[in-house]
Amino acid sequence: MFQHRSAELDSSFINRLILWWFNSVPWKGARKDLEPGDLFDVNEGSTSKYLSDLWEQHWEPRLKGYLRRKELYSKSLR
């Protein structure tokens, strides 16, 4: 969809921390209306698909553990 590899991938830790790698986008937007070609590609690790899969991978086991402990606790009160 977009044409540019994200500058975040090649930025130093400090530049990532303060989002310096992103500065070119607002500067360009201040000079003219942004178009899809002006934007960076989304990093694979930042896509909603990747993040939701990662969330499910970690959430499900913890939810099952919580529900199991809750059930055991309820039974212990009887």
VEXZASE-105412 format. One line per field, with one value per residue: x, y, z of N, C-alpha, C, CB in turn; residue number from 1; residue in one letter. Coordinates in steps of 0.02 Angstrom, whole numbers. Each point is the difference from the previous one (the first is absolute). Glycine has a CB too. Example, Ala and Ser with C-alpha at 12.3 -4.5 7.8 and 13.67 -1.06 7.14 Angstrom:
n_east: c(660; 77) .
n_north: c(-284; 112) .
n_up: c(390; -98) .
ca_east: c(-45; 42) .
ca_north: c(59; 59) .
ca_up: c(0; 3) .
c_east: c(45; -39) .
c_north: c(60; 55) .
c_up: c(0; 37) .
cb_east: c(-95; 59) .
cb_north: c(-59; -32) .
cb_up: c(62; -108) .
seq: c(1; 2) .
type: c(A; S) .
REM end
This chain:
n_east: c(41; 133; 92; 60; 65; -92; 116; -42; 112; 113; -37; 134; -87; -19; -97; -98; -9; -60; -101; 168; -83; -118; 99; -51; -153; 1; 95; -108; -120; 69; -5; -150; -134; 100; -14; -27; 142; 14; 1; 137; -56; -98; 158; -63; -14; -134; -108; -118; 72; 106; -98; -106; 115; 54; -141; -17; 139; -46; -159; 4; 90; -75; -146; 43; 58; -132; -88; 92; -10; -158; -18; 91; -81; -139; 55; 51; -156; -59) .
n_north: c(-59; 71; 10; -24; -150; 65; 118; -122; -84; 111; 47; -22; -82; 151; -23; -90; 110; 111; -98; 36; -99; 119; 127; -54; 11; 148; 44; -51; 71; 147; -16; -54; -40; -109; -58; -132; 63; 65; -156; -62; -121; 6; -39; -137; 69; 96; -126; 38; -138; 12; 39; -118; -112; 61; -4; -153; -36; 59; -34; -154; -16; 114; -60; -139; 65; 75; -127; -84; 109; 10; -153; 1; 119; -75; -128; 87; 55; -157) .
n_up: c(0; -10; -119; 156; 43; 124; -21; 107; -80; 33; 165; 76; 92; -31; -122; 88; 113; -95; -111; -60; -98; -4; -56; -141; 55; 46; -122; -101; 79; -14; -163; -22; 66; 79; -150; 84; -39; 154; 65; 34; -82; 129; 52; -66; 141; -49; -55; 103; -45; 112; 115; -17; 5; 135; 70; -23; 63; 143; 7; 8; 125; 78; -23; 58; 131; 34; -8; 101; 115; -9; 31; 129; 66; -12; 76; 126; 31; 19) .
ca_east: c(-41; 45; 59; 62; 16; -3; 64; 8; 40; 71; 15; 32; -45; -21; -46; -64; -29; -30; -36; 33; -5; -65; -3; -8; -71; -34; 30; -26; -71; -6; 13; -50; -43; 32; -31; 22; 70; 43; 2; 42; -32; -8; 44; -37; -13; -47; -65; -51; -3; 55; -9; -57; 21; 44; -42; -37; 48; 16; -60; -37; 24; -9; -71; -17; 28; -40; -65; 11; 12; -63; -44; 27; -12; -71; -13; 30; -42; -62) .
ca_north: c(59; 57; -11; 14; -39; 43; 25; -25; -61; 17; 53; -19; -7; 67; 27; -36; 21; 67; 1; 44; -30; 18; 72; 18; -3; 64; 55; -4; 17; 73; 32; -19; -54; -65; -51; -66; -12; 37; -35; -59; -65; -20; -56; -63; -7; 51; -8; -24; -73; -28; 15; -37; -70; -2; 9; -62; -52; 10; 10; -62; -40; 36; 0; -67; -6; 41; -32; -60; 22; 28; -57; -34; 44; -4; -66; -2; 39; -38) .
ca_up: c(0; 2; -41; 37; 59; 58; 25; 68; -2; -5; 49; 63; 58; 22; -50; 8; 63; -6; -64; -48; -66; -28; -13; -71; -20; 14; -38; -68; 5; 10; -64; -49; 23; -4; -42; 23; -17; 46; 64; 5; 9; 69; 18; 11; 72; 24; -31; 46; -6; 39; 71; 27; 7; 58; 59; 11; 21; 70; 39; 11; 56; 63; 15; 23; 68; 45; 9; 39; 69; 25; 14; 59; 57; 15; 30; 67; 45; 15) .
c_east: c(44; 64; 65; 7; 2; 70; 13; 46; 75; 22; 34; -52; -27; -50; -68; -36; -36; -36; 31; -6; -64; -3; -12; -74; -36; 30; -27; -74; -11; 9; -53; -45; 36; -40; 25; 73; 49; 10; 45; -42; -7; 45; -43; -19; -48; -69; -50; -6; 53; -12; -59; 15; 45; -39; -37; 45; 16; -62; -35; 26; -11; -74; -22; 26; -40; -67; 6; 11; -64; -48; 24; -13; -73; -17; 27; -42; -62; 8) .
c_north: c(63; -17; 4; -46; 47; 20; -24; -61; 14; 52; -28; -5; 68; 30; -35; 24; 67; 9; 47; -25; 21; 73; 18; 2; 65; 59; 0; 20; 74; 37; -15; -54; -67; -47; -68; -15; 36; -36; -61; -63; -14; -60; -62; -8; 51; -7; -27; -76; -32; 10; -36; -74; -9; 6; -65; -55; 6; 4; -65; -42; 34; 3; -68; -12; 38; -34; -64; 18; 27; -57; -37; 41; -4; -66; -3; 38; -38; -43) .
c_up: c(0; -36; 39; 60; 59; 23; 71; 1; -1; 51; 62; 55; 22; -50; 3; 63; -5; -66; -52; -72; -36; -22; -73; -21; 18; -38; -71; -1; 11; -66; -52; 30; -10; -45; 25; -15; 44; 66; -3; 1; 74; 13; 15; 74; 29; -31; 51; -3; 44; 75; 30; 8; 61; 65; 16; 26; 74; 44; 18; 58; 68; 20; 26; 71; 51; 14; 43; 74; 32; 20; 63; 63; 21; 34; 71; 51; 21; 60) .
cb_east: c(-91; -49; -64; -6; 66; -107; -11; -115; -93; -7; -97; 108; 63; 111; 98; 47; 90; 91; -103; 80; 67; -51; 75; 112; 1; -28; 104; 83; -21; 43; 120; 77; -104; 49; -7; -116; -37; -40; -115; 86; 47; -120; 87; 60; 112; 97; 55; -62; -44; 79; 51; -77; -8; 92; -14; -79; 49; 104; -13; -25; 84; 102; -19; 2; 112; 55; -38; 51; 119; 15; -26; 88; 93; -25; 4; 113; 43; -29) .
cb_north: c(-63; 39; 45; 119; -86; -54; 101; 43; -55; -27; 65; 55; -102; 17; 27; -100; -64; 44; -26; 33; -98; -86; 14; -51; -124; -45; -7; -91; -113; -13; -6; 28; 67; 16; 78; -39; -16; 105; 40; 66; -43; 43; 80; -52; -48; 75; -21; 108; 11; 22; 111; 84; -15; 49; 123; 33; 1; 59; 110; 1; -50; 68; 86; -42; -15; 104; 47; -58; 26; 103; -12; -54; 77; 74; -52; -10; 103; 1) .
cb_up: c(61; 109; -94; -38; -68; 33; -73; 29; -60; -121; -43; -36; 36; 58; -73; -61; 59; 74; 64; 90; 42; 73; 95; -23; 16; 112; 71; -27; 44; 117; 26; -97; -28; 115; -101; -16; -115; -53; 24; 63; -110; 3; 47; -97; 8; 15; -112; -13; -118; -96; -21; -52; -125; -70; -27; -90; -116; -35; -56; -122; -76; -25; -89; -118; -51; -44; -111; -101; -30; -73; -123; -71; -37; -99; -113; -53; -53; -118) .
seq: c(1; 2; 3; 4; 5; 6; 7; 8; 9; 10; 11; 12; 13; 14; 15; 16; 17; 18; 19; 20; 21; 22; 23; 24; 25; 26; 27; 28; 29; 30; 31; 32; 33; 34; 35; 36; 37; 38; 39; 40; 41; 42; 43; 44; 45; 46; 47; 48; 49; 50; 51; 52; 53; 54; 55; 56; 57; 58; 59; 60; 61; 62; 63; 64; 65; 66; 67; 68; 69; 70; 71; 72; 73; 74; 75; 76; 77; 78) .
type: c(M; F; Q; H; R; S; A; E; L; D; S; S; F; I; N; R; L; I; L; W; W; F; N; S; V; P; W; K; G; A; R; K; D; L; E; P; G; D; L; F; D; V; N; E; G; S; T; S; K; Y; L; S; D; L; W; E; Q; H; W; E; P; R; L; K; G; Y; L; R; R; K; E; L; Y; S; K; S; L; R) .
REM end
